[in-house]
Amino acid sequence: MTQGLLVLTLVVCCVPAILTLAWTVHRALGRLCERHAKRFCQRSGLEVSRTRWQPQLEPTGVKTEFTLVQLDCFDSQKHRRLILLSVWPFGVRKLLSDEEYQRGYDEQWPVQGA
């Protein structure tokens, strides 16, 4: 009885702690990758307006160690650019696309505060 109660107590205490730790690490790594992407754009002479990120997947659907970071930036002439980078915790891996920002993209960005 006492041993079963001890196991139950450990499960009740450890599972939420492990889930919280995993979520915290996930968010911290995402923000680190976002910071690398912002630094890349600033070094390229772009002013970052908005960012969003998601895990990068292989064509088979398997998650990789890289993160896709999409940045809405302004260039030196104040034209909007949409930059897509493959980033990992040690820096920017690859510039995937650098294109002119289209008006239709605004519907794809999440509304802040929603």
C-alpha distances in whole Angstrom, upper triangle without the diagonal:
4,5,5,6,9,10,11,12,14,15,16,18,20,21,24,25,26,27,29,30,32,34,35,36,38,40,41,42,44,45,46,48,50,51,53,54,56,57,59,60,62,63,65,67,64,63,59,59,56,53,50,48,46,45,47,47,49,51,48,46,43,43,45,44,47,47,50,52,54,57,59,62,65,68,71,73,70,70,66,64,61,60,57,55,53,51,48,47,49,52,54,54,57,59,59,61,63,65,67,65,65,65,63,60,60,58,55,54,51,53,51,49,48
4,5,5,6,9,10,10,12,14,15,16,18,20,22,23,24,26,28,28,30,32,33,34,36,38,39,40,42,44,45,46,48,49,51,53,54,55,57,59,60,61,63,65,63,61,58,58,54,52,49,47,45,44,46,46,48,50,48,45,43,42,44,43,46,46,49,50,53,55,58,60,64,66,69,71,69,68,65,63,60,58,56,54,52,49,47,45,48,50,53,53,56,58,58,60,62,64,66,64,65,65,62,60,59,57,55,53,51,52,50,48,48
4,5,5,6,9,10,11,12,14,15,16,18,21,21,22,24,26,26,28,30,31,32,34,36,37,38,40,42,42,44,46,47,49,50,52,53,55,57,58,59,61,63,61,60,56,56,53,50,47,45,43,41,44,43,45,48,45,43,40,39,41,40,43,44,47,48,51,53,56,59,62,65,67,70,67,67,63,61,58,56,53,52,49,47,44,42,45,48,50,50,53,55,55,58,60,62,64,62,63,63,61,58,57,56,53,52,49,51,49,47,47
4,5,5,6,9,10,11,12,14,15,16,19,20,21,23,25,26,27,29,30,31,33,35,36,37,39,41,42,43,45,46,48,49,51,52,54,56,57,58,60,62,60,58,55,54,51,48,45,43,41,39,42,42,43,46,43,41,38,38,39,39,42,42,45,47,49,52,54,57,61,63,66,68,65,65,61,60,56,55,52,50,48,46,43,42,44,47,49,49,52,54,54,56,58,60,62,60,61,61,58,56,55,53,51,50,47,48,47,45,44
4,5,5,6,9,10,10,12,14,16,18,19,20,22,23,24,26,28,29,30,32,34,35,36,38,40,41,42,44,45,47,49,50,51,53,55,56,57,59,61,59,57,54,53,50,47,45,43,41,39,42,42,44,46,44,41,39,38,40,39,42,42,45,46,49,51,53,56,59,62,65,67,64,64,60,59,56,54,51,50,48,45,43,41,44,47,49,49,52,54,53,56,58,60,61,59,60,60,58,55,54,52,50,49,46,47,45,43,43
4,5,5,6,9,10,11,12,14,16,17,18,20,22,22,24,26,27,28,30,32,33,34,36,38,38,40,42,43,45,46,48,49,51,53,54,55,57,59,57,55,52,52,48,46,43,41,39,38,41,41,43,45,43,40,38,37,38,37,40,40,43,44,47,49,52,54,58,60,63,65,63,62,59,57,54,52,50,48,46,43,40,39,41,44,47,47,50,52,52,54,56,58,60,58,59,59,57,54,53,52,49,48,45,46,45,43,42
4,5,5,6,9,10,10,12,15,15,16,18,20,21,22,24,25,26,28,30,31,32,34,36,37,38,40,41,43,44,46,47,49,51,52,53,55,57,55,53,50,50,47,44,41,39,37,35,38,38,39,42,39,37,35,33,35,34,37,38,41,42,45,47,50,52,56,58,61,64,61,60,57,55,52,50,47,46,43,41,38,37,39,42,44,44,47,49,49,51,54,56,58,56,57,57,54,51,51,50,47,46,43,44,43,41,41
4,5,5,6,9,10,11,13,14,15,17,19,20,21,23,25,26,27,29,30,32,33,35,36,38,39,41,42,44,45,47,49,50,51,53,55,56,54,53,49,49,45,43,40,38,36,34,37,37,39,41,39,36,34,33,35,34,37,37,40,41,44,46,49,51,55,57,60,62,60,59,55,54,51,49,46,45,43,41,38,37,40,42,44,45,47,49,49,51,53,55,56,54,55,55,53,50,49,48,45,44,41,42,41,39,38
4,5,5,6,8,10,12,13,14,16,17,19,20,22,23,25,26,28,29,31,32,34,35,37,38,39,41,43,44,45,47,49,50,52,53,55,53,51,48,47,44,41,39,37,35,34,37,38,40,42,40,37,35,34,35,34,37,37,40,41,43,45,48,50,54,56,59,61,58,58,55,53,50,49,46,44,42,40,37,36,39,41,43,44,47,49,48,51,53,54,56,54,55,55,52,49,49,47,45,43,40,41,40,38,38
4,6,5,6,8,10,11,12,14,15,16,18,20,21,22,24,26,26,28,30,31,32,34,36,37,38,40,42,43,45,46,47,49,51,52,50,49,46,45,42,40,37,35,33,32,35,35,37,40,38,35,33,31,32,31,34,34,37,38,41,43,46,48,52,54,57,59,56,56,53,51,48,46,44,42,40,37,34,33,36,38,41,41,44,46,46,48,50,52,54,52,53,53,51,48,47,46,43,42,39,41,39,37,37
4,5,5,6,9,10,10,12,14,15,16,18,20,21,22,24,25,27,28,30,31,33,34,36,37,39,40,42,43,45,46,48,50,51,49,48,44,44,40,38,35,33,31,29,32,32,35,37,35,32,30,28,30,29,32,32,35,36,39,41,44,46,50,53,55,58,55,54,51,49,46,44,41,40,38,36,33,32,35,37,39,39,42,44,44,46,48,50,52,49,50,51,48,45,45,43,41,39,37,38,37,35,35
4,6,6,7,9,11,12,13,15,16,18,19,21,22,24,25,27,28,30,31,33,34,36,37,39,40,42,43,45,46,48,49,51,48,47,43,43,39,37,34,32,31,30,33,33,36,38,36,33,31,30,31,31,33,32,35,36,39,41,43,46,49,52,55,57,54,53,50,48,45,44,41,40,38,36,34,32,36,38,40,40,43,44,44,46,48,50,51,49,50,49,47,44,44,42,40,38,35,36,35,33,33
4,6,6,7,9,11,11,13,15,16,17,19,21,22,23,25,27,28,29,31,32,33,35,37,38,39,41,43,44,46,47,49,47,45,42,41,38,36,33,31,30,29,32,33,36,38,37,34,31,29,31,29,32,31,34,35,38,39,42,44,48,50,53,55,52,52,49,47,44,43,40,39,37,35,32,30,33,36,38,39,41,43,43,45,47,49,50,48,49,49,47,44,43,42,40,38,35,36,34,32,32
4,6,5,6,9,10,10,12,14,15,16,18,20,21,22,24,26,27,29,30,31,33,35,36,37,39,41,42,43,45,47,45,43,40,40,37,34,31,29,28,27,30,30,33,35,34,31,28,26,27,26,29,29,32,33,35,37,40,42,46,48,51,53,51,50,47,45,42,41,38,36,34,32,29,27,30,33,35,36,38,40,40,43,45,46,48,46,47,48,46,43,42,41,38,36,34,35,34,32,32
4,5,5,6,9,10,11,12,14,15,17,18,20,21,23,24,26,27,29,30,32,33,35,36,38,39,41,42,44,45,43,42,38,38,35,32,29,27,25,24,27,27,30,33,31,28,26,24,25,24,27,27,29,31,33,35,38,41,44,47,50,52,49,48,45,43,40,39,36,34,32,30,28,26,30,32,34,34,37,39,38,40,42,44,46,44,45,45,43,40,39,38,35,34,31,33,32,30,30
4,6,5,6,9,10,11,12,14,15,17,18,20,21,23,24,26,27,28,30,32,33,35,36,38,39,41,42,44,41,40,36,36,32,30,27,25,24,23,27,28,30,33,32,28,26,24,26,25,27,26,28,29,32,33,36,39,42,45,48,50,47,46,43,41,38,37,35,33,32,29,27,26,29,31,33,34,36,38,37,39,41,43,44,42,43,43,41,38,37,36,33,32,29,30,29,27,27
4,5,5,6,9,10,10,12,14,15,16,18,20,21,22,24,26,27,29,30,31,33,35,36,37,39,41,42,40,39,35,35,32,29,27,25,24,23,27,28,30,33,32,29,27,24,25,24,26,25,28,29,31,33,36,38,41,44,47,49,46,46,42,41,38,36,34,33,31,28,26,24,27,29,31,32,35,37,37,39,41,42,44,42,43,43,42,39,38,37,34,32,30,31,29,28,28
4,5,5,6,9,10,11,12,14,15,16,18,20,21,23,24,26,27,29,30,32,33,35,36,38,39,41,39,38,34,34,31,28,26,23,22,21,24,25,27,30,29,26,23,21,22,20,23,23,26,27,30,32,34,37,40,43,46,48,45,45,41,40,37,35,32,30,28,26,23,22,25,27,29,30,32,34,34,37,39,41,42,41,42,42,41,37,37,36,33,31,29,31,29,28,28
4,5,5,6,9,10,11,12,14,15,17,18,20,21,23,24,26,27,29,30,32,33,35,37,38,39,37,36,32,32,29,26,23,21,19,19,22,23,26,28,27,24,22,19,21,20,22,21,24,24,27,29,32,34,38,41,44,46,43,42,39,37,34,32,30,29,27,25,22,21,25,27,28,29,31,33,32,34,36,38,40,38,39,39,37,34,34,33,30,28,26,27,26,25,25
4,5,5,6,9,10,11,12,14,15,17,18,20,21,22,25,26,27,29,30,32,33,35,36,38,35,34,30,30,27,24,22,20,19,19,23,24,27,30,29,26,24,21,22,20,22,21,23,24,26,28,31,33,36,39,42,44,41,41,37,36,33,32,29,28,26,24,22,20,24,26,27,29,31,32,32,34,36,38,39,37,38,38,37,33,33,32,29,27,25,26,24,23,23
4,5,5,6,9,10,10,12,14,15,16,18,20,21,23,24,26,27,29,30,31,33,35,36,34,33,30,30,27,24,22,20,19,18,22,23,26,29,28,25,23,20,20,18,20,19,22,23,26,28,30,33,36,38,41,43,41,41,37,36,33,31,29,27,25,22,20,18,21,23,25,26,29,31,31,33,35,37,39,37,39,39,38,34,34,33,30,28,26,28,26,25,26
4,5,5,6,9,10,11,12,14,15,17,18,20,21,23,24,26,27,29,30,32,33,35,33,32,29,29,26,23,20,18,16,15,18,19,22,25,25,21,19,16,17,15,17,17,20,21,24,26,29,31,35,37,40,42,39,39,36,34,31,29,26,24,22,20,17,16,20,22,23,24,27,28,28,31,32,35,36,35,36,37,35,32,32,31,28,26,24,26,25,25,25
4,6,5,6,9,10,11,12,14,16,17,18,20,21,23,24,26,27,29,31,32,33,31,30,26,26,23,20,17,15,14,14,18,19,22,25,25,21,20,17,18,16,17,16,18,19,21,23,26,28,32,34,37,39,37,36,33,31,28,27,24,23,21,19,17,16,20,21,23,24,26,27,27,29,31,33,34,32,34,34,32,29,28,28,25,23,21,23,21,21,21
4,5,5,6,9,10,11,12,14,15,16,19,20,21,23,24,26,27,29,30,32,30,28,25,25,22,19,17,16,15,15,19,21,24,28,27,24,22,19,19,17,17,16,19,19,21,23,26,28,31,33,36,38,36,36,32,31,28,26,24,23,21,19,17,15,18,20,22,23,26,27,28,29,31,33,34,32,34,35,33,30,29,29,26,24,22,23,21,21,22
4,6,5,6,8,10,10,12,14,15,17,18,20,21,23,25,26,27,29,31,29,28,25,25,22,19,17,15,14,14,17,19,22,25,25,22,20,16,16,13,15,14,17,17,21,22,25,27,31,33,35,38,36,35,32,30,27,25,23,21,19,16,14,12,15,17,19,20,23,25,25,28,29,32,33,32,34,35,34,30,30,30,27,24,23,25,23,23,24
4,6,5,6,9,10,11,12,14,16,17,19,20,21,23,25,26,27,29,27,26,23,23,20,17,14,12,11,10,14,16,19,22,22,19,17,13,14,12,12,11,14,14,18,20,23,25,29,31,34,36,33,33,30,28,25,23,20,18,17,14,12,11,15,16,18,19,21,23,23,25,26,29,31,29,31,31,30,26,26,26,23,21,20,22,21,21,22
4,6,5,6,9,10,10,12,14,15,16,18,20,21,22,24,26,27,25,23,20,20,17,14,12,11,11,12,15,18,21,24,25,21,20,16,16,14,14,12,14,14,16,18,20,23,26,28,31,34,31,31,27,26,23,21,19,18,17,14,13,12,16,16,18,19,21,22,23,24,26,27,29,27,29,30,28,25,24,25,22,19,18,20,18,18,19
4,5,5,6,9,10,10,13,14,15,17,19,20,21,23,25,26,24,23,20,21,18,15,14,12,13,13,16,19,22,26,26,23,21,18,17,14,14,12,15,14,17,18,21,23,26,28,31,33,31,31,28,26,24,22,20,18,17,14,12,10,13,14,16,18,21,22,23,25,26,28,30,28,31,31,31,27,26,27,24,22,20,22,20,21,22
4,5,5,6,9,10,11,12,14,15,17,19,20,21,23,25,23,23,19,21,18,15,13,11,11,11,13,16,19,23,23,21,18,15,13,10,10,9,12,12,16,17,20,22,25,27,30,32,30,30,27,25,22,20,18,15,14,10,8,7,10,11,13,15,17,19,20,22,24,26,28,27,29,31,30,26,26,27,23,21,21,23,22,23,24
4,5,5,6,9,10,11,12,14,15,17,18,20,21,23,21,20,17,18,15,11,9,7,8,9,12,15,18,21,22,19,18,14,13,11,10,8,10,9,12,14,17,19,23,25,27,30,27,27,24,22,19,17,15,13,12,10,9,8,12,12,13,15,16,17,18,20,21,23,25,24,26,27,26,22,22,23,20,17,17,19,18,20,21
4,5,5,6,9,10,10,12,14,15,16,18,20,21,19,18,15,16,13,10,10,9,11,12,15,18,22,25,26,23,22,18,17,14,13,10,12,10,13,13,16,18,21,23,26,28,26,26,23,21,19,17,16,14,14,11,11,9,12,12,13,16,18,18,19,21,21,23,25,23,26,27,26,23,22,23,21,18,17,19,17,19,20
4,5,5,6,9,10,11,13,15,15,17,19,20,19,18,16,17,15,13,12,11,13,13,15,19,21,25,26,24,22,18,16,13,12,10,12,11,14,14,18,19,22,23,26,29,27,27,24,22,20,17,16,13,13,9,8,6,9,9,11,14,16,17,19,20,21,24,26,25,28,29,29,25,25,26,23,21,21,23,21,22,24
4,5,5,6,9,10,11,13,14,16,17,19,17,17,14,16,14,11,10,9,10,11,12,16,18,21,23,21,19,16,14,11,9,7,9,8,11,12,16,17,20,21,24,27,25,25,22,19,17,14,12,10,9,6,6,6,8,7,8,10,12,13,15,17,18,21,23,22,25,26,26,22,23,24,21,19,19,22,21,23,24
4,5,5,6,9,10,11,12,14,15,17,15,14,11,13,11,7,8,7,10,12,13,17,20,23,25,22,21,18,16,14,12,9,9,6,9,9,12,13,17,19,21,24,22,22,19,17,15,12,11,10,10,8,9,9,11,10,10,13,14,14,15,16,16,19,20,19,22,24,23,20,20,21,19,16,17,19,17,20,21
4,5,5,6,9,10,11,12,14,16,14,13,11,13,12,10,11,11,14,15,17,20,23,26,28,26,25,21,19,16,14,12,12,10,12,11,14,14,17,18,21,24,22,22,20,18,17,14,14,12,13,10,11,10,11,9,10,13,15,15,17,18,18,21,22,21,24,26,26,22,22,24,22,19,20,21,19,22,24
4,6,5,6,9,10,11,13,15,14,14,12,15,14,12,13,12,14,15,16,19,22,24,27,25,23,20,18,15,12,11,12,10,12,12,15,15,17,18,20,24,22,22,20,18,16,13,13,10,10,7,8,8,8,6,6,10,12,12,15,16,16,20,21,21,25,26,27,23,24,26,23,21,22,24,22,25,27
4,5,5,6,9,10,11,13,11,12,10,12,11,9,10,10,13,14,14,18,20,23,25,24,23,20,18,16,12,10,10,7,9,8,11,11,14,15,18,21,19,19,16,14,12,9,9,7,9,7,10,10,11,8,6,10,10,10,12,13,13,16,18,17,21,23,23,20,20,23,20,18,19,21,20,23,25
4,5,5,6,9,10,11,9,9,7,10,10,8,11,12,15,17,18,21,24,26,29,27,26,23,21,19,16,14,13,9,10,8,10,10,12,13,16,19,17,17,15,13,13,10,11,10,12,11,13,13,14,11,10,13,14,13,15,15,14,16,18,17,21,22,23,20,20,22,20,17,19,20,19,22,24
4,5,5,6,9,10,10,10,9,13,13,12,15,15,18,19,20,23,26,28,31,29,28,25,22,20,17,15,15,12,13,11,14,12,14,14,16,19,18,19,17,16,15,13,14,12,14,12,13,13,12,9,9,13,14,13,16,17,16,18,20,20,23,25,26,23,23,26,24,21,23,24,23,25,28
4,6,5,6,9,9,11,10,14,14,13,15,15,18,19,18,22,24,26,29,27,27,24,21,19,16,14,14,11,12,11,13,11,13,13,15,18,18,18,16,14,13,10,11,9,11,10,13,13,12,9,7,11,11,10,13,13,13,16,18,18,22,24,25,22,23,26,23,21,23,25,24,27,29
4,5,5,6,5,7,7,11,12,11,14,15,18,20,19,23,25,27,30,28,28,25,23,21,18,16,14,11,11,9,10,8,10,10,12,15,14,14,13,10,11,8,11,10,13,13,15,16,16,12,10,13,13,11,13,13,11,13,15,15,19,21,22,19,20,23,21,19,21,23,22,25,27
4,5,5,5,6,7,11,13,13,16,18,21,23,23,26,28,30,33,32,31,28,26,24,21,19,18,14,14,11,12,9,10,10,11,15,14,15,14,13,14,12,14,14,16,15,18,18,17,14,13,16,16,14,17,16,14,17,17,18,21,23,25,22,22,25,24,21,23,24,23,26,28
4,5,7,10,11,15,16,16,19,20,23,24,24,27,29,31,34,32,32,29,26,24,21,20,19,16,16,14,15,12,13,12,12,16,16,17,17,15,16,13,15,14,16,15,18,18,17,13,12,15,15,14,17,17,15,17,19,20,23,26,27,24,25,28,26,24,26,28,27,30,32
4,6,9,11,14,16,16,19,20,22,24,23,26,28,29,33,32,31,29,26,25,21,20,18,16,15,13,14,11,11,9,10,13,14,14,14,12,13,11,14,13,16,16,19,20,18,15,13,15,14,12,15,14,12,14,15,17,21,23,25,22,23,27,25,23,26,27,27,30,32
4,7,10,13,15,16,19,21,24,26,26,29,31,32,36,34,34,31,29,28,24,22,21,18,16,13,13,10,9,7,7,11,11,12,13,12,14,13,16,16,19,19,22,22,21,18,16,19,17,15,18,16,13,15,15,16,20,22,25,22,23,26,25,23,26,27,26,29,31
4,6,9,12,13,16,18,21,24,24,27,29,30,34,32,32,29,28,26,23,20,18,15,13,10,10,6,6,5,7,10,9,10,9,9,11,10,13,14,17,17,20,21,21,18,16,18,17,14,16,14,11,13,13,13,17,19,21,19,19,23,21,19,22,23,22,26,28
4,6,10,11,15,18,21,24,24,28,30,32,35,33,33,30,28,27,24,21,19,15,13,10,9,5,5,6,8,11,9,10,9,10,11,11,15,15,19,18,21,22,22,19,17,20,19,17,18,17,14,15,14,14,17,18,21,18,18,21,20,18,20,20,19,23,25
4,6,8,11,14,18,20,21,25,27,29,32,30,30,27,26,24,21,18,16,12,10,7,6,4,7,9,12,14,11,12,10,9,10,10,12,13,17,16,19,19,20,17,16,19,18,15,17,15,13,14,14,13,16,17,19,16,15,19,17,15,16,17,16,19,22
4,7,11,14,18,21,22,25,28,30,32,30,30,27,27,26,22,19,17,13,11,7,5,5,7,11,13,14,11,12,9,10,10,11,14,15,18,18,21,22,23,20,19,21,20,18,19,17,15,15,14,12,15,15,17,14,13,16,15,12,14,14,13,16,18
4,7,11,14,18,19,22,25,27,29,27,27,24,24,23,20,16,14,10,8,6,5,7,10,14,17,18,14,14,11,11,10,11,12,14,16,16,19,20,22,19,18,20,19,17,17,16,15,15,15,12,15,15,16,12,11,14,12,9,10,11,11,14,16
4,7,11,14,15,19,22,24,26,23,24,21,20,19,16,12,10,7,6,4,6,9,12,15,19,20,17,17,13,12,10,10,10,11,13,13,15,16,19,16,15,17,17,15,15,14,14,15,16,13,16,17,17,13,13,15,12,9,10,12,12,15,16
4,7,11,13,16,19,21,23,20,20,17,17,17,14,10,8,6,5,7,9,12,16,18,22,23,20,19,16,14,11,11,10,11,12,12,14,16,18,16,15,17,16,15,15,15,15,16,17,15,17,17,17,13,13,14,11,8,9,12,12,15,15
4,7,9,12,16,18,20,17,17,14,14,13,11,7,5,4,6,9,12,15,18,21,24,26,23,22,18,16,13,12,9,9,10,10,11,13,16,14,13,14,15,14,14,14,16,17,19,17,19,20,19,15,16,16,13,11,12,15,15,17,18
4,6,9,13,15,16,13,13,10,11,11,9,6,5,7,9,12,15,18,22,24,27,29,27,25,21,19,16,14,11,11,10,10,11,13,17,16,14,15,15,15,14,16,18,19,21,19,21,22,20,17,18,18,14,13,13,17,17,19,19
4,6,10,13,14,11,10,7,7,8,7,5,6,9,11,15,18,21,25,26,30,32,30,28,24,22,18,16,13,12,10,10,10,12,15,15,14,14,14,15,14,17,19,21,23,22,24,25,23,20,21,21,17,17,17,20,21,23,22
4,7,10,11,9,9,6,6,7,6,5,5,9,12,15,18,21,25,26,29,31,29,27,24,21,17,15,11,10,8,9,10,13,15,15,13,12,12,13,12,14,17,19,22,22,23,25,23,20,22,22,18,18,19,23,23,25,25
4,6,8,5,5,4,6,9,8,9,9,13,15,18,22,24,28,29,33,34,32,30,27,24,20,18,14,13,11,12,13,16,18,18,16,14,15,16,14,16,20,21,24,24,25,27,25,22,24,23,19,20,21,25,26,28,27
4,5,5,5,6,7,10,10,11,12,16,17,21,24,26,30,31,34,36,34,32,29,26,22,20,16,15,12,14,15,18,20,19,18,15,15,16,14,17,21,23,26,26,27,29,27,24,26,26,22,23,24,28,29,31,30
4,5,7,9,10,14,14,14,14,18,19,23,25,28,31,32,35,36,35,32,29,26,23,21,17,17,15,17,18,22,23,23,20,18,17,18,15,17,21,23,26,26,26,28,26,24,26,26,22,24,25,29,31,33,31
4,6,9,11,15,15,16,16,20,22,25,28,31,34,35,39,40,38,36,33,29,26,24,20,20,17,20,20,23,25,25,23,20,20,21,19,21,25,26,29,29,29,31,29,26,29,28,24,26,27,30,32,34,32
4,6,9,13,13,14,14,18,19,23,26,29,32,34,37,39,37,34,31,28,24,23,19,19,16,18,18,21,23,23,22,20,20,21,18,21,24,25,28,27,28,29,27,24,27,25,22,23,24,27,29,30,29
4,6,10,11,13,14,18,20,24,27,30,33,34,38,40,38,36,32,29,25,23,20,19,16,17,16,19,21,21,20,18,19,21,19,22,25,27,30,29,30,32,29,27,29,28,24,25,25,29,30,31,30
4,7,8,9,11,15,17,21,24,27,31,32,35,37,35,33,30,27,23,21,17,16,13,14,13,15,18,18,18,16,17,19,17,20,23,25,28,27,29,30,28,25,27,26,22,22,23,26,27,29,28
4,5,8,10,14,17,20,24,26,29,31,34,36,34,33,29,26,23,20,16,14,11,11,10,12,14,15,15,13,14,17,16,19,22,24,28,27,29,31,29,26,28,27,24,23,24,28,28,30,29
4,7,10,13,17,20,23,25,29,30,33,35,34,32,29,26,23,20,16,14,10,9,7,9,11,12,12,11,13,16,16,19,22,25,28,28,30,32,30,27,28,28,25,24,24,28,28,29,29
4,7,10,13,16,20,21,25,26,29,31,30,28,25,22,19,16,13,10,6,6,5,8,10,10,9,8,10,13,13,16,18,21,24,24,26,28,27,23,25,26,22,21,22,25,25,27,27
4,6,10,13,16,18,22,23,27,29,27,26,22,20,16,14,10,8,6,5,6,9,11,11,10,10,11,12,12,14,17,19,22,21,23,25,24,20,22,22,18,18,18,22,22,24,24
4,7,10,13,16,19,21,24,26,24,23,19,16,13,10,7,6,5,6,9,12,14,12,10,10,10,10,9,11,13,16,18,17,19,21,20,17,18,19,15,15,16,20,20,23,23
4,6,10,12,16,18,21,23,21,20,16,14,10,8,6,5,6,7,10,12,14,12,10,11,11,10,10,11,12,14,16,15,18,20,19,15,16,18,14,13,14,18,18,20,21
4,7,10,13,15,19,20,18,16,13,10,7,6,5,6,9,10,13,16,17,15,12,14,12,10,10,9,10,11,13,12,14,16,15,12,13,15,12,10,13,15,16,19,20
4,6,10,12,16,17,15,13,10,8,6,5,6,8,11,12,15,17,18,15,13,15,14,11,12,11,10,11,12,10,13,15,15,12,12,15,13,11,13,15,15,19,20
4,7,10,14,15,12,10,7,6,5,7,9,12,15,16,19,21,22,19,17,19,17,14,14,12,10,10,10,8,11,12,13,10,10,13,12,10,13,14,14,18,19
4,7,10,11,9,8,6,5,6,7,11,13,16,17,20,22,22,19,17,19,17,14,15,13,10,10,10,9,12,14,16,13,13,17,16,14,16,17,17,21,22
4,7,8,5,5,5,6,9,10,14,16,20,20,24,25,25,22,19,22,20,17,18,15,12,12,10,10,13,14,17,15,15,19,18,16,19,20,19,23,25
4,5,5,6,7,7,10,11,15,16,20,21,24,26,25,22,19,22,19,16,18,15,11,11,10,11,15,17,19,17,18,22,21,20,22,23,23,27,28
4,5,7,10,11,14,15,18,20,23,24,27,28,28,24,22,24,22,19,21,18,15,15,13,14,18,19,22,21,21,25,25,23,26,26,26,29,31
4,6,9,11,15,16,20,22,26,26,30,31,31,27,25,27,25,21,22,19,16,15,12,14,16,18,21,20,20,24,24,23,26,26,26,30,31
4,6,9,13,15,18,21,24,25,28,30,30,26,24,26,24,21,22,19,15,14,12,12,14,15,18,17,17,21,21,20,22,22,23,26,28
4,7,10,13,16,19,23,24,28,29,30,26,23,25,23,19,19,16,12,11,8,8,11,12,16,15,15,19,19,18,21,22,22,26,27
4,7,10,13,16,20,21,25,27,27,24,21,23,20,17,17,14,11,9,6,5,9,10,13,11,12,15,15,14,18,18,19,23,24
4,6,10,13,16,18,22,24,24,21,18,19,17,13,13,10,7,6,5,5,9,11,13,11,13,16,15,14,18,19,20,24,25
4,7,10,14,16,19,22,22,19,16,17,15,11,11,8,6,5,6,5,9,11,12,9,11,14,12,12,15,17,18,22,23
4,6,10,12,16,18,19,15,12,13,11,8,8,6,5,7,9,9,12,15,15,12,14,17,15,14,17,19,20,24,24
4,7,10,13,16,17,14,11,11,9,6,5,5,7,9,12,12,14,17,17,13,16,17,14,14,17,20,20,24,24
4,6,10,13,13,10,7,7,6,5,5,7,9,12,15,15,18,21,20,17,19,21,17,17,19,22,22,25,26
4,7,11,11,9,6,5,5,6,7,10,12,15,18,19,21,24,23,20,22,23,19,19,21,24,24,27,27
4,7,8,6,4,5,7,9,10,13,15,18,21,21,23,26,25,22,23,24,21,20,21,24,24,26,27
4,5,6,6,7,10,12,14,17,19,22,25,24,27,29,29,25,26,27,24,22,23,26,25,28,28
4,6,8,10,13,15,17,20,21,24,27,27,30,31,31,27,28,29,26,24,24,27,26,28,29
4,7,9,12,15,17,20,21,25,28,28,31,33,33,29,30,32,28,27,27,30,29,31,32
4,6,9,12,14,17,18,21,24,24,27,30,30,26,27,29,26,24,25,28,27,29,31
4,6,8,11,13,14,18,21,21,24,27,27,23,25,27,24,22,24,27,26,29,30
4,7,9,13,15,18,21,22,25,28,28,24,26,28,25,24,25,29,28,31,32
4,6,9,11,15,18,20,22,25,25,22,24,26,23,22,25,28,28,31,32
4,6,8,11,15,16,19,22,22,19,22,23,21,20,23,26,26,30,30
4,7,10,14,15,17,20,20,17,20,21,18,19,22,25,26,29,29
4,6,10,11,14,17,17,15,17,19,17,17,20,23,25,28,28
4,7,9,12,16,16,14,17,19,17,17,21,23,24,28,28
4,6,9,12,13,12,15,17,16,16,20,22,23,27,27
4,6,10,12,11,13,16,15,16,19,21,23,26,27
4,7,9,7,9,12,12,12,16,17,19,23,23
4,5,6,8,11,11,12,16,17,20,23,23
4,5,6,9,10,11,15,15,18,21,21
4,5,6,8,10,13,14,17,21,20
4,5,5,7,11,12,15,19,18
4,5,6,9,9,12,15,15
4,6,8,9,12,15,14
4,6,9,12,15,14
4,6,9,12,11
4,6,9,8
4,6,6
4,6
4
